[in-house]
C-alpha cells in the first residue's frame, strides 16, 4: 500500500475525500495526490499524521501499528448531542447521547461537538444514524455543509448556499425542497449558523 493509498484509507474511514482533507489541512488542491510521484516534506507528513493520530512510520509503511509505541494518546473525546433533523427541522436535543474521539491536532483547531442525524434529506452522503463532527462557528462559506438553527429552537443539517439576496439551505436528497430565506428573514426568523460539518462518521 502506497503513502497516498494509506492516507486515502484513513480519510475514507472518516468520510473524507482527499480534496476535503487537503482543505482541512490548509494544503493546496491535489497536494496529496502528487505524493505518488514526489516525496512530501517532513512537515507535511507530520501534519497528516497528527490529524489522524498516527505515526509517520505508519503512513510510509514502515510499520502496521498506527499508534507509536508508548503513545497512549488516542485523541480528545467530544460529546455527541441529541438528534438533529436532516429533513424537517425538529427541536435540538442537547442531552449527550454518545462520545466520539477526534485527533488532538484537530481539537486544537477549534471547538468541536458531534450531532446525531435523523431523517433522510441528506442521503446518500449523510444518512440517518450517522454522527457528524461539527466545528462551532457562526458563519460558513457558500457550499459548506452546516448545522443551522431556525426560529431559535430547531436545528437542521444542510448545504449552505449564499446569494446577494439571502441564503438557501439545501438537502442532498432531491425529494426535499430548498429552504430559502431573504436577508431580512435571516434576521427576523431568525436563522443562525451554529457550526460547520467537517466530518461524517457513518453508521454501518
BELDA-V767028 format. One record per backbone hydrogen bond with DSSP energy under -0.5 kcal/mol. NH is the residue of the N-H (numbers start at 0). CO is the residue of the C=O. Records with the same first field share a line. If there is no record, write none. Layout:
BEGIN
NH = CO ; CO
END
This chain:
BEGIN
5 = 1
6 = 2
7 = 3
8 = 4
9 = 5
10 = 6
11 = 7
12 = 8
13 = 9 ; 10
14 = 11
15 = 10
20 = 16
21 = 17
22 = 18
23 = 19
24 = 20
25 = 22
26 = 21
30 = 27
33 = 29
34 = 31
35 = 32
36 = 33
37 = 33
44 = 40
45 = 41
46 = 42
47 = 43
48 = 44
49 = 45
50 = 46
51 = 47
52 = 48
53 = 48
54 = 65
58 = 54
59 = 55
60 = 57
61 = 56
62 = 56
65 = 63
70 = 67
71 = 69
73 = 71
75 = 101
77 = 99
79 = 97
80 = 78 ; 113
81 = 92 ; 94
83 = 115
84 = 154
85 = 117
86 = 84
89 = 154
91 = 152
92 = 82
93 = 91
96 = 79 ; 94
97 = 79
99 = 77
101 = 75
104 = 49
106 = 102
107 = 103
108 = 105
109 = 106
111 = 109
112 = 133
113 = 78
114 = 131
115 = 80
116 = 129
117 = 83
120 = 85
122 = 119
124 = 121
125 = 121
128 = 116
129 = 126
130 = 200
131 = 114 ; 129
132 = 198
133 = 112 ; 131
134 = 195
135 = 110 ; 133
136 = 193
142 = 159
143 = 140
145 = 143 ; 157
146 = 194
147 = 145 ; 155
148 = 191
149 = 153
150 = 189
151 = 189
152 = 149
153 = 149
154 = 89
155 = 147
156 = 84
157 = 145 ; 155
158 = 169
159 = 143
160 = 167
162 = 165
165 = 162
166 = 180
167 = 160
168 = 178
169 = 158 ; 167
171 = 120
172 = 120
173 = 171
175 = 172
178 = 168
179 = 177
180 = 166
182 = 164
185 = 181
186 = 182 ; 183
187 = 183
188 = 184
190 = 185
191 = 148
192 = 137
193 = 146 ; 191
194 = 146
195 = 134
196 = 144
197 = 132 ; 195
198 = 132
199 = 13
200 = 130
201 = 199
203 = 201
END
